[in-house]
Amino acid sequence: MGAAWTVREVLNWTREYFAGGGIVQPRLEAEILLAHSLDVDRLQLYLAPDKPLSPKERERFRGLITRRHSGEPLQQLTGEVSFFGLRFRVDNGALIPRPETEELVDHALRLTPRDRPVRCLDLGTGTGVIAVCLARFLPLATVTAVDMSTDALELARSNASLHGVDDRVTFVCSDWFDRIDGRFDLVAANPPYVASGELCKLPRDIRCHEPLRALDGGSDGLEALRVLASSVPQFLAENGTVVLEVGYDQAESVVRMLEEAGLGSVEIHRDIFGKERFIIAQCQ
């Protein structure tokens, strides 16, 4: 980059640099990273396209785009992600939330009463997005958020505090249900469901920069789902609901697991891409 490059020139150059590196939305990511680097809104880039960057600003931006070009996720570089209309902190200690999980939250909110106290359980909370959204949009809910990773739990706590719901979310370090007591009106989970042998085929930014323990579902991808399906009935309240996110080819297997465990009204729901992604069941 030259000594007096403007915002416009820097964005044009970065777009080409990112496109050459296989980044799918090169212009958008260039804008997001430049706005983050300058600590301004993206709108400001359009309002002042001829503003020259100082040497310090260029150096900071150069570091960010080099890391992104090498495969580091955009969300980890900015330290945040948009999820269900809210901003959440992210880092490399937990899986970056995906759009499909927003759909899981939408199903959970639709099925859970808002006009009475309810108990919710979020298994494998990671960044805490499911737990925080449940507490934020169900005003009478109390939520228990579970994860084996202490790093993930710290991140989830910070997100609960960020959105003002930390008084209604309890965080528990547990291997699924091991340290959980009581029954819940809603159990939600986005467990690891990628088969171990498929991990090497994941995109580089996921494979190299996100915690594989949050993705690795064992030899067939169903290891965690077997644990959840067999155990969840004893933790569901009367008429309680479980909502699970599963791999695109796992729905029928998970339905059988839940039915064998004694749950009824087991349904498969497709995501916005038409894949069988969510399983919803109720305690009979």
C-alpha positions in Angstrom: 0.0 0.0 0.0 1.3 3.4 -0.9 2.0 6.3 1.5 -1.2 8.2 0.8 -3.8 5.6 0.0 -7.4 6.7 0.6 -10.3 4.7 2.0 -11.5 4.0 -1.6 -8.1 2.9 -2.8 -7.5 0.6 0.1 -10.9 -1.1 -0.2 -10.4 -1.6 -3.9 -7.0 -3.1 -3.4 -8.2 -5.4 -0.5 -11.2 -6.6 -2.5 -8.8 -7.9 -5.2 -6.5 -9.4 -2.6 -9.3 -11.2 -0.8 -10.9 -12.4 -4.1 -7.6 -13.9 -5.1 -7.5 -15.7 -1.7 -10.9 -17.3 -2.3 -12.9 -15.2 0.1 -16.5 -15.4 -1.0 -17.5 -11.8 -0.1 -14.3 -9.9 -0.6 -15.7 -6.4 -0.8 -18.0 -6.8 2.2 -15.2 -8.3 4.4 -12.8 -5.6 3.3 -15.3 -3.0 4.4 -16.0 -4.7 7.7 -12.3 -5.0 8.6 -11.5 -1.5 7.6 -14.4 -0.1 9.6 -13.2 -2.2 12.6 -9.7 -1.1 12.1 -10.6 2.6 12.0 -13.2 2.1 14.8 -16.0 3.6 12.7 -19.3 2.4 11.3 -19.2 1.0 7.7 -21.3 4.0 6.7 -18.4 6.3 7.5 -16.4 4.6 4.7 -18.9 5.8 2.2 -19.2 9.3 3.6 -15.4 9.8 3.5 -14.1 7.7 0.6 -11.2 10.1 -0.1 -9.9 10.2 3.4 -6.2 9.1 3.5 -5.2 6.5 6.0 -2.4 7.4 8.4 0.7 5.2 8.6 -0.6 3.7 11.9 -4.1 3.0 10.4 -2.5 1.3 7.4 -0.3 -0.8 9.6 -3.2 -2.0 11.7 -5.4 -2.7 8.7 -2.5 -4.6 7.0 -2.2 -6.9 9.9 -5.9 -7.7 9.9 -6.2 -8.4 6.2 -3.1 -10.6 6.2 -4.6 -12.7 9.0 -7.9 -13.0 7.2 -6.2 -13.9 3.9 -4.4 -16.7 5.7 -7.7 -18.1 6.9 -8.4 -16.6 10.3 -12.2 -16.2 10.6 -13.6 -12.7 10.1 -15.6 -12.9 13.4 -12.5 -13.7 15.4 -10.7 -10.7 13.9 -13.5 -8.3 14.8 -14.3 -10.1 18.1 -18.0 -10.1 17.5 -20.8 -11.7 15.5 -24.4 -10.7 14.8 -26.9 -13.3 16.0 -30.7 -13.0 16.1 -30.4 -9.3 15.9 -28.0 -9.0 18.8 -24.2 -8.5 19.0 -22.2 -11.3 20.7 -18.5 -11.5 21.6 -16.6 -14.3 20.1 -13.1 -15.8 20.4 -11.3 -19.0 19.4 -12.5 -20.7 22.6 -16.0 -21.4 21.2 -17.6 -22.2 17.9 -18.7 -19.2 15.9 -22.5 -19.2 15.8 -24.0 -20.1 12.5 -27.2 -18.8 10.8 -28.8 -22.3 11.2 -28.7 -21.9 15.0 -30.7 -18.7 14.7 -33.4 -20.9 13.3 -33.1 -23.3 16.3 -33.7 -20.3 18.6 -36.7 -19.3 16.5 -38.2 -22.8 16.9 -37.5 -22.7 20.7 -39.0 -19.3 21.2 -42.1 -20.2 19.2 -42.7 -23.3 21.3 -42.0 -21.9 24.8 -44.7 -19.9 26.8 -43.9 -16.2 27.4 -46.6 -15.6 29.9 -45.4 -17.9 32.7 -42.2 -18.8 34.4 -40.3 -21.5 32.5 -37.0 -23.4 33.0 -34.8 -23.7 30.0 -31.6 -25.8 29.5 -29.0 -24.9 26.9 -26.6 -27.9 26.4 -23.2 -27.0 24.9 -23.7 -23.3 25.3 -20.4 -22.2 23.6 -20.7 -18.4 23.2 -24.0 -18.5 25.0 -26.1 -17.2 22.1 -28.9 -19.7 22.7 -29.1 -19.2 26.4 -28.9 -15.4 26.1 -31.6 -15.2 23.4 -33.9 -17.4 25.5 -33.4 -15.2 28.5 -33.7 -12.0 26.5 -36.9 -12.9 24.6 -38.6 -15.0 27.3 -39.0 -12.5 30.1 -40.1 -15.0 32.8 -37.5 -17.7 31.9 -34.6 -18.9 33.9 -31.9 -20.6 31.9 -29.2 -23.1 32.7 -26.3 -23.0 30.3 -23.9 -26.0 30.2 -20.5 -26.5 28.7 -17.4 -28.6 29.4 -15.1 -25.8 28.4 -14.4 -23.2 31.1 -13.1 -20.8 28.4 -16.5 -21.1 26.6 -18.4 -20.5 29.9 -16.4 -17.4 30.6 -17.2 -16.1 27.1 -20.9 -17.0 27.6 -21.0 -15.2 30.9 -19.6 -12.1 29.3 -22.3 -12.2 26.7 -25.0 -12.7 29.3 -23.7 -9.6 31.1 -23.5 -7.7 27.9 -27.2 -8.2 27.3 -28.3 -7.7 30.9 -29.6 -11.3 31.5 -26.8 -12.6 33.7 -29.2 -12.6 36.7 -31.4 -15.2 35.0 -28.7 -17.4 33.4 -26.8 -20.0 35.5 -23.6 -21.4 34.0 -22.6 -25.0 34.8 -19.4 -26.8 33.8 -20.7 -30.3 33.0 -20.4 -33.1 30.5 -23.9 -32.8 29.2 -26.3 -33.8 32.0 -23.7 -35.1 34.5 -24.1 -32.1 36.9 -27.7 -31.1 36.1 -30.6 -31.6 38.4 -34.3 -31.0 38.0 -36.7 -30.9 35.0 -37.0 -28.3 32.3 -39.8 -26.9 30.1 -37.3 -26.6 27.2 -34.1 -28.3 26.4 -32.1 -26.9 23.4 -28.9 -28.1 22.0 -26.6 -27.7 19.0 -24.2 -30.6 19.8 -21.1 -31.7 17.8 -22.4 -33.7 14.8 -19.6 -33.9 12.3 -18.2 -37.4 11.8 -14.5 -37.5 12.9 -13.4 -38.6 9.5 -15.1 -35.6 7.9 -13.3 -32.9 10.0 -10.4 -32.7 7.6 -12.8 -31.7 4.8 -14.1 -28.6 6.7 -13.1 -25.2 5.3 -9.7 -24.1 6.5 -11.0 -21.2 8.6 -13.1 -23.7 10.6 -10.6 -26.5 10.7 -7.6 -24.4 11.8 -9.2 -21.7 14.0 -12.3 -23.1 15.8 -12.4 -25.7 18.6 -12.8 -29.1 16.9 -14.3 -30.5 20.2 -17.4 -28.4 19.4 -17.7 -30.1 16.0 -16.4 -33.7 16.4 -19.4 -36.0 16.8 -17.4 -39.3 16.8 -17.0 -41.9 14.2 -20.5 -41.5 12.7 -21.3 -38.0 14.0 -24.0 -39.2 16.4 -22.0 -39.8 19.6 -23.3 -36.7 21.4 -26.8 -37.0 20.0 -27.0 -40.6 21.4 -26.2 -39.3 24.9 -28.7 -36.4 24.6 -31.5 -38.6 23.2 -31.2 -41.3 25.8 -30.9 -38.9 28.7 -33.2 -36.0 27.9 -36.6 -37.6 28.9 -35.6 -37.7 32.6 -34.9 -33.9 32.5 -38.0 -32.8 30.7 -41.0 -31.4 32.7 -44.5 -32.5 31.8 -45.2 -31.3 28.2 -41.6 -30.2 28.0 -40.0 -29.7 24.6 -36.6 -30.6 23.2 -35.1 -28.8 20.2 -32.0 -30.2 18.6 -29.9 -29.2 15.6 -28.5 -32.1 13.7 -26.4 -32.9 10.6 -28.1 -32.7 7.3 -28.3 -36.6 6.9 -28.9 -37.5 10.6 -32.6 -36.6 11.1 -34.1 -40.0 10.7 -31.5 -41.6 13.0 -32.1 -39.0 15.7 -35.9 -39.4 15.4 -35.6 -43.1 16.1 -33.3 -42.4 19.1 -35.9 -40.0 20.7 -38.8 -42.3 20.0 -36.9 -45.3 21.5 -36.3 -43.1 24.6 -40.0 -42.6 25.0 -40.6 -39.1 23.6 -43.6 -38.4 21.4 -44.6 -35.9 18.7 -41.2 -36.1 17.2 -40.9 -33.9 14.2 -38.3 -33.0 11.6 -38.0 -29.4 10.4 -36.0 -28.2 7.5 -33.6 -25.1 7.5 -33.8 -22.3 5.0 -31.7 -24.3 2.6 -34.2 -27.2 2.6 -32.0 -29.5 4.7 -33.5 -31.6 7.5 -31.7 -29.7 10.3 -33.9 -29.6 13.4 -35.7 -32.2 15.5 -38.5 -31.2 17.9 -40.0 -33.6 20.4 -42.1 -33.5 23.5 -42.3 -35.4 26.8 -45.5 -37.5 26.8 
